[in-house]
Amino acid sequence: MFIGDLTRDDFRLGLPKVIINVCEHLKTLDLLSLETGRHDITDQIYMNVMAFDTAAPETKQAELHRKYIDVQVLISGQENIEYSVVYPILTNYTEYDEKDDYQLTPEIEHKSTLTLKPNMFAVFLPYEPHKPGCNVNHEVVSLKKLVVKVPVELL
């Protein structure tokens, strides 16, 4: 997992080249004016732009991926993301959906919480469970965010 802020001059430090390239591309865009939906960045990398309200973490499912890296960038609002970098117990997850590359679980073992504010990003590697879109301080907030999907073989 990596955490950063697109407004910092040193956001590139320690990031893999493909993630640097994605973030530099995002910095050229007017993120607030992006339309919701899928946007192709390259023939292998795409992003989903979405707008939704945060919710209590106990009402949400955590997800993990096997084939894609998630680069989650908050555009507006604020959200908590529950996550873990401990290898998950996969029997606690739904059956793997190979077509859409995900497994779900209501609870994350050994979880931590990260609060994202606009222009911050979190990079989740395969098998790193994460539960985005959670309330901050128990308050529902309207978000706009994007998630870039990067095939793991590009690392």
Rosetta constraint file for C-alpha pairs under 8 A:
AtomPair CA 1 CA 85 HARMONIC 7.16 0.50
AtomPair CA 1 CA 122 HARMONIC 7.04 0.50
AtomPair CA 1 CA 123 HARMONIC 5.30 0.50
AtomPair CA 1 CA 124 HARMONIC 4.92 0.50
AtomPair CA 1 CA 125 HARMONIC 5.99 0.50
AtomPair CA 1 CA 128 HARMONIC 7.54 0.50
AtomPair CA 2 CA 15 HARMONIC 7.50 0.50
AtomPair CA 2 CA 122 HARMONIC 5.68 0.50
AtomPair CA 2 CA 123 HARMONIC 4.92 0.50
AtomPair CA 2 CA 124 HARMONIC 7.01 0.50
AtomPair CA 3 CA 120 HARMONIC 7.48 0.50
AtomPair CA 3 CA 121 HARMONIC 5.74 0.50
AtomPair CA 3 CA 122 HARMONIC 4.51 0.50
AtomPair CA 3 CA 123 HARMONIC 6.33 0.50
AtomPair CA 4 CA 11 HARMONIC 5.80 0.50
AtomPair CA 4 CA 120 HARMONIC 5.66 0.50
AtomPair CA 4 CA 121 HARMONIC 5.29 0.50
AtomPair CA 4 CA 122 HARMONIC 6.55 0.50
AtomPair CA 5 CA 11 HARMONIC 6.04 0.50
AtomPair CA 5 CA 119 HARMONIC 5.61 0.50
AtomPair CA 5 CA 120 HARMONIC 4.11 0.50
AtomPair CA 5 CA 121 HARMONIC 5.91 0.50
AtomPair CA 6 CA 11 HARMONIC 6.18 0.50
AtomPair CA 6 CA 23 HARMONIC 7.14 0.50
AtomPair CA 6 CA 27 HARMONIC 7.00 0.50
AtomPair CA 6 CA 119 HARMONIC 5.38 0.50
AtomPair CA 6 CA 120 HARMONIC 6.16 0.50
AtomPair CA 6 CA 121 HARMONIC 7.39 0.50
AtomPair CA 7 CA 11 HARMONIC 7.68 0.50
AtomPair CA 7 CA 119 HARMONIC 6.57 0.50
AtomPair CA 12 CA 20 HARMONIC 5.78 0.50
AtomPair CA 15 CA 19 HARMONIC 6.28 0.50
AtomPair CA 15 CA 20 HARMONIC 6.20 0.50
AtomPair CA 16 CA 20 HARMONIC 6.35 0.50
AtomPair CA 16 CA 155 HARMONIC 6.64 0.50
AtomPair CA 17 CA 21 HARMONIC 6.19 0.50
AtomPair CA 17 CA 155 HARMONIC 7.60 0.50
AtomPair CA 18 CA 22 HARMONIC 6.28 0.50
AtomPair CA 18 CA 154 HARMONIC 6.79 0.50
AtomPair CA 18 CA 155 HARMONIC 6.43 0.50
AtomPair CA 19 CA 23 HARMONIC 6.15 0.50
AtomPair CA 19 CA 71 HARMONIC 7.89 0.50
AtomPair CA 20 CA 24 HARMONIC 6.04 0.50
AtomPair CA 21 CA 25 HARMONIC 6.15 0.50
AtomPair CA 22 CA 26 HARMONIC 6.27 0.50
AtomPair CA 22 CA 148 HARMONIC 7.99 0.50
AtomPair CA 23 CA 27 HARMONIC 6.25 0.50
AtomPair CA 24 CA 28 HARMONIC 6.78 0.50
AtomPair CA 25 CA 29 HARMONIC 7.08 0.50
AtomPair CA 26 CA 31 HARMONIC 7.50 0.50
AtomPair CA 30 CA 34 HARMONIC 6.70 0.50
AtomPair CA 31 CA 75 HARMONIC 6.38 0.50
AtomPair CA 32 CA 75 HARMONIC 6.40 0.50
AtomPair CA 32 CA 76 HARMONIC 7.60 0.50
AtomPair CA 32 CA 144 HARMONIC 7.96 0.50
AtomPair CA 34 CA 49 HARMONIC 7.26 0.50
AtomPair CA 35 CA 49 HARMONIC 6.85 0.50
AtomPair CA 36 CA 48 HARMONIC 7.15 0.50
AtomPair CA 36 CA 49 HARMONIC 4.54 0.50
AtomPair CA 36 CA 50 HARMONIC 5.04 0.50
AtomPair CA 36 CA 51 HARMONIC 7.00 0.50
AtomPair CA 37 CA 48 HARMONIC 5.36 0.50
AtomPair CA 37 CA 49 HARMONIC 5.12 0.50
AtomPair CA 37 CA 50 HARMONIC 6.46 0.50
AtomPair CA 38 CA 46 HARMONIC 6.96 0.50
AtomPair CA 38 CA 47 HARMONIC 5.68 0.50
AtomPair CA 38 CA 48 HARMONIC 4.48 0.50
AtomPair CA 38 CA 49 HARMONIC 6.40 0.50
AtomPair CA 39 CA 46 HARMONIC 5.68 0.50
AtomPair CA 39 CA 47 HARMONIC 5.24 0.50
AtomPair CA 39 CA 48 HARMONIC 6.32 0.50
AtomPair CA 39 CA 49 HARMONIC 7.69 0.50
AtomPair CA 40 CA 45 HARMONIC 6.37 0.50
AtomPair CA 40 CA 46 HARMONIC 4.21 0.50
AtomPair CA 40 CA 47 HARMONIC 6.31 0.50
AtomPair CA 41 CA 45 HARMONIC 5.45 0.50
AtomPair CA 41 CA 46 HARMONIC 5.02 0.50
AtomPair CA 41 CA 47 HARMONIC 7.10 0.50
AtomPair CA 42 CA 46 HARMONIC 6.69 0.50
AtomPair CA 44 CA 150 HARMONIC 7.21 0.50
AtomPair CA 44 CA 151 HARMONIC 7.01 0.50
AtomPair CA 45 CA 148 HARMONIC 7.10 0.50
AtomPair CA 45 CA 149 HARMONIC 5.79 0.50
AtomPair CA 45 CA 150 HARMONIC 5.14 0.50
AtomPair CA 45 CA 151 HARMONIC 7.01 0.50
AtomPair CA 46 CA 148 HARMONIC 5.68 0.50
AtomPair CA 46 CA 149 HARMONIC 5.53 0.50
AtomPair CA 46 CA 150 HARMONIC 7.22 0.50
AtomPair CA 47 CA 146 HARMONIC 6.44 0.50
AtomPair CA 47 CA 147 HARMONIC 5.34 0.50
AtomPair CA 47 CA 148 HARMONIC 4.03 0.50
AtomPair CA 47 CA 149 HARMONIC 5.90 0.50
AtomPair CA 48 CA 146 HARMONIC 5.45 0.50
AtomPair CA 48 CA 147 HARMONIC 5.29 0.50
AtomPair CA 48 CA 148 HARMONIC 6.46 0.50
AtomPair CA 49 CA 144 HARMONIC 7.42 0.50
AtomPair CA 49 CA 145 HARMONIC 5.88 0.50
AtomPair CA 49 CA 146 HARMONIC 4.24 0.50
AtomPair CA 49 CA 147 HARMONIC 6.58 0.50
AtomPair CA 50 CA 144 HARMONIC 5.75 0.50
AtomPair CA 50 CA 145 HARMONIC 5.59 0.50
AtomPair CA 50 CA 146 HARMONIC 6.05 0.50
AtomPair CA 51 CA 142 HARMONIC 7.19 0.50
AtomPair CA 51 CA 143 HARMONIC 5.43 0.50
AtomPair CA 51 CA 144 HARMONIC 4.34 0.50
AtomPair CA 51 CA 145 HARMONIC 6.48 0.50
AtomPair CA 52 CA 142 HARMONIC 5.71 0.50
AtomPair CA 52 CA 143 HARMONIC 5.42 0.50
AtomPair CA 52 CA 144 HARMONIC 6.73 0.50
AtomPair CA 53 CA 133 HARMONIC 7.41 0.50
AtomPair CA 53 CA 140 HARMONIC 6.32 0.50
AtomPair CA 53 CA 141 HARMONIC 5.46 0.50
AtomPair CA 53 CA 142 HARMONIC 4.31 0.50
AtomPair CA 53 CA 143 HARMONIC 5.84 0.50
AtomPair CA 54 CA 79 HARMONIC 6.79 0.50
AtomPair CA 54 CA 133 HARMONIC 4.77 0.50
AtomPair CA 54 CA 134 HARMONIC 5.08 0.50
AtomPair CA 54 CA 135 HARMONIC 5.14 0.50
AtomPair CA 54 CA 140 HARMONIC 5.23 0.50
AtomPair CA 54 CA 141 HARMONIC 5.43 0.50
AtomPair CA 54 CA 142 HARMONIC 6.43 0.50
AtomPair CA 54 CA 143 HARMONIC 7.04 0.50
AtomPair CA 55 CA 59 HARMONIC 6.87 0.50
AtomPair CA 55 CA 60 HARMONIC 7.29 0.50
AtomPair CA 55 CA 133 HARMONIC 6.47 0.50
AtomPair CA 55 CA 134 HARMONIC 5.04 0.50
AtomPair CA 55 CA 135 HARMONIC 5.22 0.50
AtomPair CA 55 CA 140 HARMONIC 6.09 0.50
AtomPair CA 56 CA 60 HARMONIC 7.08 0.50
AtomPair CA 56 CA 134 HARMONIC 5.60 0.50
AtomPair CA 56 CA 135 HARMONIC 5.49 0.50
AtomPair CA 56 CA 138 HARMONIC 6.87 0.50
AtomPair CA 57 CA 61 HARMONIC 7.93 0.50
AtomPair CA 57 CA 131 HARMONIC 7.56 0.50
AtomPair CA 57 CA 134 HARMONIC 5.20 0.50
AtomPair CA 57 CA 135 HARMONIC 7.04 0.50
AtomPair CA 58 CA 106 HARMONIC 7.32 0.50
AtomPair CA 60 CA 106 HARMONIC 6.64 0.50
AtomPair CA 60 CA 131 HARMONIC 7.16 0.50
AtomPair CA 60 CA 134 HARMONIC 7.84 0.50
AtomPair CA 61 CA 104 HARMONIC 5.96 0.50
AtomPair CA 61 CA 105 HARMONIC 5.45 0.50
AtomPair CA 61 CA 106 HARMONIC 4.61 0.50
AtomPair CA 61 CA 107 HARMONIC 7.30 0.50
AtomPair CA 61 CA 131 HARMONIC 6.37 0.50
AtomPair CA 62 CA 104 HARMONIC 5.45 0.50
AtomPair CA 62 CA 105 HARMONIC 5.22 0.50
AtomPair CA 62 CA 106 HARMONIC 5.87 0.50
AtomPair CA 62 CA 107 HARMONIC 6.69 0.50
AtomPair CA 62 CA 108 HARMONIC 6.87 0.50
AtomPair CA 62 CA 129 HARMONIC 6.24 0.50
AtomPair CA 62 CA 130 HARMONIC 5.26 0.50
AtomPair CA 62 CA 131 HARMONIC 4.19 0.50
AtomPair CA 62 CA 132 HARMONIC 7.59 0.50
AtomPair CA 63 CA 102 HARMONIC 6.23 0.50
AtomPair CA 63 CA 103 HARMONIC 5.54 0.50
AtomPair CA 63 CA 104 HARMONIC 4.59 0.50
AtomPair CA 63 CA 105 HARMONIC 6.60 0.50
AtomPair CA 63 CA 129 HARMONIC 5.41 0.50
AtomPair CA 63 CA 130 HARMONIC 5.53 0.50
AtomPair CA 63 CA 131 HARMONIC 6.30 0.50
AtomPair CA 64 CA 102 HARMONIC 5.49 0.50
AtomPair CA 64 CA 103 HARMONIC 5.52 0.50
AtomPair CA 64 CA 104 HARMONIC 6.75 0.50
AtomPair CA 64 CA 126 HARMONIC 6.70 0.50
AtomPair CA 64 CA 127 HARMONIC 5.47 0.50
AtomPair CA 64 CA 128 HARMONIC 5.84 0.50
AtomPair CA 64 CA 129 HARMONIC 4.53 0.50
AtomPair CA 64 CA 130 HARMONIC 6.47 0.50
AtomPair CA 65 CA 69 HARMONIC 7.34 0.50
AtomPair CA 65 CA 101 HARMONIC 5.46 0.50
AtomPair CA 65 CA 102 HARMONIC 4.73 0.50
AtomPair CA 65 CA 103 HARMONIC 6.71 0.50
AtomPair CA 65 CA 125 HARMONIC 7.72 0.50
AtomPair CA 65 CA 126 HARMONIC 5.06 0.50
AtomPair CA 65 CA 127 HARMONIC 5.79 0.50
AtomPair CA 65 CA 128 HARMONIC 7.47 0.50
AtomPair CA 65 CA 129 HARMONIC 7.81 0.50
AtomPair CA 66 CA 101 HARMONIC 6.27 0.50
AtomPair CA 66 CA 102 HARMONIC 7.10 0.50
AtomPair CA 66 CA 126 HARMONIC 4.68 0.50
AtomPair CA 66 CA 127 HARMONIC 6.04 0.50
AtomPair CA 67 CA 101 HARMONIC 6.38 0.50
AtomPair CA 67 CA 126 HARMONIC 6.65 0.50
AtomPair CA 67 CA 151 HARMONIC 5.92 0.50
AtomPair CA 67 CA 152 HARMONIC 5.68 0.50
AtomPair CA 68 CA 101 HARMONIC 7.36 0.50
AtomPair CA 68 CA 125 HARMONIC 7.43 0.50
AtomPair CA 68 CA 126 HARMONIC 6.45 0.50
AtomPair CA 68 CA 149 HARMONIC 5.82 0.50
AtomPair CA 68 CA 150 HARMONIC 5.28 0.50
AtomPair CA 68 CA 151 HARMONIC 4.49 0.50
AtomPair CA 68 CA 152 HARMONIC 5.17 0.50
AtomPair CA 69 CA 123 HARMONIC 6.99 0.50
AtomPair CA 69 CA 124 HARMONIC 5.78 0.50
AtomPair CA 69 CA 125 HARMONIC 4.87 0.50
AtomPair CA 69 CA 126 HARMONIC 6.00 0.50
AtomPair CA 69 CA 148 HARMONIC 7.94 0.50
AtomPair CA 69 CA 149 HARMONIC 5.78 0.50
AtomPair CA 69 CA 150 HARMONIC 5.03 0.50
AtomPair CA 69 CA 151 HARMONIC 6.21 0.50
AtomPair CA 69 CA 152 HARMONIC 5.83 0.50
AtomPair CA 70 CA 122 HARMONIC 7.90 0.50
AtomPair CA 70 CA 123 HARMONIC 5.56 0.50
AtomPair CA 70 CA 124 HARMONIC 5.11 0.50
AtomPair CA 70 CA 125 HARMONIC 6.70 0.50
AtomPair CA 70 CA 147 HARMONIC 6.19 0.50
AtomPair CA 70 CA 148 HARMONIC 5.77 0.50
AtomPair CA 70 CA 149 HARMONIC 5.21 0.50
AtomPair CA 70 CA 150 HARMONIC 6.63 0.50
AtomPair CA 71 CA 121 HARMONIC 6.67 0.50
AtomPair CA 71 CA 122 HARMONIC 5.85 0.50
AtomPair CA 71 CA 123 HARMONIC 4.46 0.50
AtomPair CA 71 CA 124 HARMONIC 6.57 0.50
AtomPair CA 71 CA 147 HARMONIC 5.43 0.50
AtomPair CA 71 CA 148 HARMONIC 4.91 0.50
AtomPair CA 71 CA 149 HARMONIC 6.64 0.50
AtomPair CA 71 CA 150 HARMONIC 7.76 0.50
AtomPair CA 72 CA 121 HARMONIC 5.36 0.50
AtomPair CA 72 CA 122 HARMONIC 5.27 0.50
AtomPair CA 72 CA 123 HARMONIC 6.27 0.50
AtomPair CA 72 CA 145 HARMONIC 7.27 0.50
AtomPair CA 72 CA 146 HARMONIC 5.89 0.50
AtomPair CA 72 CA 147 HARMONIC 4.42 0.50
AtomPair CA 72 CA 148 HARMONIC 6.46 0.50
AtomPair CA 73 CA 118 HARMONIC 7.70 0.50
AtomPair CA 73 CA 119 HARMONIC 6.34 0.50
AtomPair CA 73 CA 120 HARMONIC 5.87 0.50
AtomPair CA 73 CA 121 HARMONIC 4.33 0.50
AtomPair CA 73 CA 122 HARMONIC 6.73 0.50
AtomPair CA 73 CA 145 HARMONIC 5.69 0.50
AtomPair CA 73 CA 146 HARMONIC 5.34 0.50
AtomPair CA 73 CA 147 HARMONIC 6.27 0.50
AtomPair CA 74 CA 78 HARMONIC 7.36 0.50
AtomPair CA 74 CA 116 HARMONIC 6.56 0.50
AtomPair CA 74 CA 117 HARMONIC 6.30 0.50
AtomPair CA 74 CA 118 HARMONIC 4.93 0.50
AtomPair CA 74 CA 119 HARMONIC 5.62 0.50
AtomPair CA 74 CA 120 HARMONIC 5.90 0.50
AtomPair CA 74 CA 121 HARMONIC 6.46 0.50
AtomPair CA 74 CA 143 HARMONIC 7.65 0.50
AtomPair CA 74 CA 144 HARMONIC 6.53 0.50
AtomPair CA 74 CA 145 HARMONIC 4.43 0.50
AtomPair CA 74 CA 146 HARMONIC 6.56 0.50
AtomPair CA 75 CA 117 HARMONIC 7.94 0.50
AtomPair CA 75 CA 118 HARMONIC 4.89 0.50
AtomPair CA 75 CA 119 HARMONIC 5.84 0.50
AtomPair CA 75 CA 143 HARMONIC 7.44 0.50
AtomPair CA 75 CA 144 HARMONIC 5.26 0.50
AtomPair CA 75 CA 145 HARMONIC 4.84 0.50
AtomPair CA 75 CA 146 HARMONIC 7.25 0.50
AtomPair CA 76 CA 117 HARMONIC 7.27 0.50
AtomPair CA 76 CA 118 HARMONIC 5.10 0.50
AtomPair CA 76 CA 142 HARMONIC 7.98 0.50
AtomPair CA 76 CA 143 HARMONIC 5.52 0.50
AtomPair CA 76 CA 144 HARMONIC 5.12 0.50
AtomPair CA 76 CA 145 HARMONIC 6.81 0.50
AtomPair CA 77 CA 117 HARMONIC 6.62 0.50
AtomPair CA 77 CA 118 HARMONIC 6.57 0.50
AtomPair CA 77 CA 141 HARMONIC 6.31 0.50
AtomPair CA 77 CA 142 HARMONIC 6.04 0.50
AtomPair CA 77 CA 143 HARMONIC 4.79 0.50
AtomPair CA 77 CA 144 HARMONIC 6.83 0.50
AtomPair CA 78 CA 115 HARMONIC 7.05 0.50
AtomPair CA 78 CA 116 HARMONIC 5.64 0.50
AtomPair CA 78 CA 117 HARMONIC 4.82 0.50
AtomPair CA 78 CA 118 HARMONIC 6.87 0.50
AtomPair CA 78 CA 136 HARMONIC 7.06 0.50
AtomPair CA 78 CA 141 HARMONIC 6.90 0.50
AtomPair CA 78 CA 143 HARMONIC 6.74 0.50
AtomPair CA 79 CA 115 HARMONIC 5.67 0.50
AtomPair CA 79 CA 116 HARMONIC 5.42 0.50
AtomPair CA 79 CA 117 HARMONIC 6.99 0.50
AtomPair CA 79 CA 132 HARMONIC 7.24 0.50
AtomPair CA 79 CA 133 HARMONIC 5.47 0.50
AtomPair CA 79 CA 134 HARMONIC 5.59 0.50
AtomPair CA 79 CA 135 HARMONIC 5.85 0.50
AtomPair CA 79 CA 136 HARMONIC 5.76 0.50
AtomPair CA 79 CA 141 HARMONIC 7.69 0.50
AtomPair CA 79 CA 143 HARMONIC 7.67 0.50
AtomPair CA 80 CA 113 HARMONIC 6.35 0.50
AtomPair CA 80 CA 114 HARMONIC 5.50 0.50
AtomPair CA 80 CA 115 HARMONIC 4.39 0.50
AtomPair CA 80 CA 116 HARMONIC 6.26 0.50
AtomPair CA 80 CA 132 HARMONIC 6.46 0.50
AtomPair CA 80 CA 133 HARMONIC 6.24 0.50
AtomPair CA 80 CA 134 HARMONIC 4.83 0.50
AtomPair CA 80 CA 135 HARMONIC 5.97 0.50
AtomPair CA 80 CA 136 HARMONIC 5.64 0.50
AtomPair CA 81 CA 113 HARMONIC 5.60 0.50
AtomPair CA 81 CA 114 HARMONIC 5.20 0.50
AtomPair CA 81 CA 115 HARMONIC 6.35 0.50
AtomPair CA 81 CA 116 HARMONIC 7.54 0.50
AtomPair CA 81 CA 130 HARMONIC 6.56 0.50
AtomPair CA 81 CA 131 HARMONIC 5.35 0.50
AtomPair CA 81 CA 132 HARMONIC 4.29 0.50
AtomPair CA 81 CA 133 HARMONIC 6.35 0.50
AtomPair CA 81 CA 134 HARMONIC 6.06 0.50
AtomPair CA 82 CA 108 HARMONIC 7.72 0.50
AtomPair CA 82 CA 111 HARMONIC 6.21 0.50
AtomPair CA 82 CA 112 HARMONIC 5.64 0.50
AtomPair CA 82 CA 113 HARMONIC 4.42 0.50
AtomPair CA 82 CA 114 HARMONIC 6.40 0.50
AtomPair CA 82 CA 130 HARMONIC 5.58 0.50
AtomPair CA 82 CA 131 HARMONIC 4.95 0.50
AtomPair CA 82 CA 132 HARMONIC 6.53 0.50
AtomPair CA 82 CA 134 HARMONIC 7.75 0.50
AtomPair CA 83 CA 108 HARMONIC 6.87 0.50
AtomPair CA 83 CA 111 HARMONIC 5.27 0.50
AtomPair CA 83 CA 112 HARMONIC 5.46 0.50
AtomPair CA 83 CA 113 HARMONIC 6.25 0.50
AtomPair CA 83 CA 114 HARMONIC 7.73 0.50
AtomPair CA 83 CA 128 HARMONIC 7.16 0.50
AtomPair CA 83 CA 129 HARMONIC 5.55 0.50
AtomPair CA 83 CA 130 HARMONIC 4.24 0.50
AtomPair CA 83 CA 131 HARMONIC 6.26 0.50
AtomPair CA 84 CA 108 HARMONIC 6.83 0.50
AtomPair CA 84 CA 109 HARMONIC 7.01 0.50
AtomPair CA 84 CA 110 HARMONIC 6.09 0.50
AtomPair CA 84 CA 111 HARMONIC 4.81 0.50
AtomPair CA 84 CA 112 HARMONIC 6.09 0.50
AtomPair CA 84 CA 128 HARMONIC 6.10 0.50
AtomPair CA 84 CA 129 HARMONIC 5.83 0.50
AtomPair CA 84 CA 130 HARMONIC 6.84 0.50
AtomPair CA 85 CA 128 HARMONIC 5.49 0.50
AtomPair CA 85 CA 129 HARMONIC 7.42 0.50
AtomPair CA 86 CA 109 HARMONIC 7.70 0.50
AtomPair CA 86 CA 110 HARMONIC 6.95 0.50
AtomPair CA 86 CA 128 HARMONIC 7.37 0.50
AtomPair CA 87 CA 127 HARMONIC 6.60 0.50
AtomPair CA 87 CA 128 HARMONIC 7.00 0.50
AtomPair CA 88 CA 108 HARMONIC 7.88 0.50
AtomPair CA 88 CA 109 HARMONIC 7.05 0.50
AtomPair CA 88 CA 127 HARMONIC 6.85 0.50
AtomPair CA 88 CA 128 HARMONIC 7.44 0.50
AtomPair CA 88 CA 129 HARMONIC 7.23 0.50
AtomPair CA 89 CA 93 HARMONIC 7.59 0.50
AtomPair CA 92 CA 105 HARMONIC 6.45 0.50
AtomPair CA 93 CA 103 HARMONIC 5.90 0.50
AtomPair CA 93 CA 104 HARMONIC 5.22 0.50
AtomPair CA 93 CA 105 HARMONIC 4.74 0.50
AtomPair CA 94 CA 103 HARMONIC 5.41 0.50
AtomPair CA 94 CA 104 HARMONIC 5.29 0.50
AtomPair CA 94 CA 105 HARMONIC 6.49 0.50
AtomPair CA 95 CA 103 HARMONIC 6.24 0.50
AtomPair CA 96 CA 101 HARMONIC 7.10 0.50
AtomPair CA 96 CA 102 HARMONIC 5.88 0.50
AtomPair CA 96 CA 103 HARMONIC 4.93 0.50
AtomPair CA 97 CA 101 HARMONIC 5.44 0.50
AtomPair CA 97 CA 102 HARMONIC 5.40 0.50
AtomPair CA 97 CA 103 HARMONIC 6.40 0.50
AtomPair CA 98 CA 102 HARMONIC 7.02 0.50
AtomPair CA 108 CA 129 HARMONIC 6.83 0.50
AtomPair CA 108 CA 130 HARMONIC 7.71 0.50
AtomPair CA 115 CA 136 HARMONIC 7.38 0.50
AtomPair CA 116 CA 120 HARMONIC 5.78 0.50
AtomPair CA 116 CA 121 HARMONIC 7.15 0.50
AtomPair CA 124 CA 128 HARMONIC 5.94 0.50
AtomPair CA 124 CA 129 HARMONIC 7.85 0.50
AtomPair CA 124 CA 130 HARMONIC 7.61 0.50
AtomPair CA 125 CA 152 HARMONIC 7.89 0.50
AtomPair CA 126 CA 152 HARMONIC 7.54 0.50
AtomPair CA 135 CA 139 HARMONIC 5.41 0.50
AtomPair CA 135 CA 140 HARMONIC 5.55 0.50
AtomPair CA 135 CA 141 HARMONIC 6.97 0.50
AtomPair CA 136 CA 140 HARMONIC 7.52 0.50
AtomPair CA 150 CA 154 HARMONIC 7.21 0.50
AtomPair CA 151 CA 155 HARMONIC 7.92 0.50
